[in-house]
Amino acid sequence: MKSRFTEEQIIKTLTRLKKGEKAKDLSRELGVSGHTLYNWRSKYQDMTVSEAKKLKELEHENGQLKKLVANLSLDIAILKEVNSKKW
């Protein structure tokens, strides 16, 4: 899922929230729900922009690795099935 906001924009928004701006006002200004702000805060709390970018890269790499493991597991299951049959 692609976000409309960059990590830098999210971190700046959270900084404004931390400085005392109301979540209701920020969510209205950005056009997001209060729940989205809560999710951002739980995910990016106290991160710098570079840390947030690194997190996004790692999440992408993790997704690719999960797909690779799933494909390999499927290949192994197919090979076991083929080898178990009597010819």
N, C-alpha and C positions, 0 to 999 in steps of 0.2 A: 504494500500500500504506500503510495507516494503522498507525502505531506505537502500542504500548500506553503508551509513555513520551513525555513532553513533552521539549522541548529542555532545559528547566531540569533535569529529573530526570537526563537523560543527562549534562549538564555536571557536575552534582553527583557523579554516580557516577564520572566520569572524574577529578574532583578527588580523590575518596577513593582511587582507584587510584594516582594520582600521589603521594599522601601515604604510600603504602607498604602499603595493604591488599592482600591477595592476590586475584588475579583469580578464583581458584577459589571463594573464600568469597563474593565479591561476586556472581558469577554464580549461585551456589546461592541466595543471599538474594533476588535479583531474579527468579529463575526463567528466566534466559536462558542461552544457551550461552557458552562462552569465546570462540567465534568471533564472536558478536554484540558482545562487549566489544571485541574486536580491530577489528571494522568501525567501531564508534563512535569508537574512538581514532583510527583513520586518517581518519575523516571530520571529527570535531569537535575534533581535537587543539588545544590552546591557544586555543580560541574562548570568547568570553563568551556569555552567554545571548542577548543582543540580536543578536549576530552570527549565532548559530545560527538564530534566528527569521528573520532577513533571508535567510539561505541557503535556508531552506525555502520562503520566499515566492518567491525567484528561481527555484528549481527548479520550482515550480508554474507560474510564468509561462512558463518555458522550455518546459515540456511543452505548454502551450496554444499557444505559438507554433509548435512542431513540428507539432502537429495542423493548424494553419492552413496552414502551408506544404505539408503533404501533401495537404490538400484542394484547394488552389490548383493544385498540380502535376497532380493528377488532372483538374481542370477544364480545364487547358491541354492535356493529352493528348487529352481528349475533343474539344475544339474543333479541334485539329489534325487529328484523325481525320475529323471531319465536313467540314472544309474541303478535305481531300485527295480526297474522292470527287467524281466527275464527275456532274453532274446532268443 
